[in-house]
Amino acid sequence: MIGFSHIALIVGAAAAALLISFSATPLVRLAAVRMGWLDRPETEVKTHKHPVPALGGVAIWMGFAGALVAARFFTTFPTGTLYRLRAVLIGGAMVFVLGVVDDLKKPHGLGWKTKMAVQALAALTLIHFGIKIRFLHPDYLGTALTVFWVVGITNAVNIIDIMDGLAASQAAAAALGFWLIALPSEDLYVNFAAAALLGASAGFLPWNLSSRRKIFMGDSGSMLLGFTLSAVALGTDFTLVNPLGVYAPLLILAVPIYDTLYVMAVRMSQGRSPFLGSKDHFALRLERLKFNRAQIVALSLFAALFLSACAWLVTLVATPWAAAIYGVLGLWAAVVTWLISQVDMRA
């Protein structure tokens, strides 16, 4: 079991990340305005009406990385923890820089092939440091699925960043879910990384939701959040009680995963590329149903927290109960899919 001193340091890392992110975001916004780093609504998939300062991901990175580096000087990490945190920071830096370049090349940005190639390289970095899926054999299947998982989740969080507060709140909820499941164990790299990501996301959120000093996180922030969440999901044993616990990360990340699969299915059914943007997201369909954006973000956050609680429960109960939880949630997902699919998005 993890000691009280480490719990205090983990909480401290979350607080430090929140403080750094919250303090750095207005400074990043000021720099973005002066340098003209603005997200302009120049393509049809944009939902905002006026240019908004971008690159808020810089502040999220400062909070996340700064908290982990600071924590290193206040505790003696076990060798494995420090080793794996290096992997998360190195891979995170790769996707963060990729996101910055993509943000600066807006409105069209980098091609999806380039982005996926760099994301796959970041995934291979995790694998090199021993962070990978281990329940599949032969080993190359686990390696291939790890790359697919990391690239998929990185882009899922990026795709859901279509509404103020949505991606940051989802990332914070997911980080909290992984943190609470991992906390009793000695998976310290997961604890520290999840706590730092929770704090960095929460620190950015008030500015993203601000009406007068708004800033977008951009791809630099959303891809960093997605990559880190994919990495922490690989570091905890979810199957101590039952084998179905291995699917718990799918519940914790269900909202961005659902939105990604849904929009890809809609695009392909209409003969369009699943990798090109569109306004078929569940959040925009809820907006057509007269929910305002604050309500949509709040409902999505509640869903994420509820699903994280279900994921935690799945790791604690016997196999039949875990199967029942998955079954009920799957039924609800089917009902929601049918309902939102009735919304006409053509007008």
Protein Blocks (a to p, Z undefined) as FASTA:
>chain_A
ZZfklmmmmmmmmmmmmmmmmmmmmmmmmmmmmnopacddfbfkbcbfbdcdehklmmmm
mmmmmmmmmmmmmcccdfklmmmmmmmmmmmmmmmmmmmmmmmmpcnlpafklmmmmmmm
mmmmmmmnopacfkbccfklmmmmmmmmmmmmmmmmmmmmmbghklmmmmmmmmmmmmmm
mmmmmclklmmmmmmmmmmmmmmmmmmmpmklgccebjmlmmmmmmmmmmmmmmccfklm
bmklmmmmmmmmmmmmmmmmmmmmmmmmnopafkbccfkbfklmmmmnopafklmmmmmm
mmmmmmmmmmmmmmmmcfklmmmmmmmmmmmmmmmmmmmmmpcckZZ
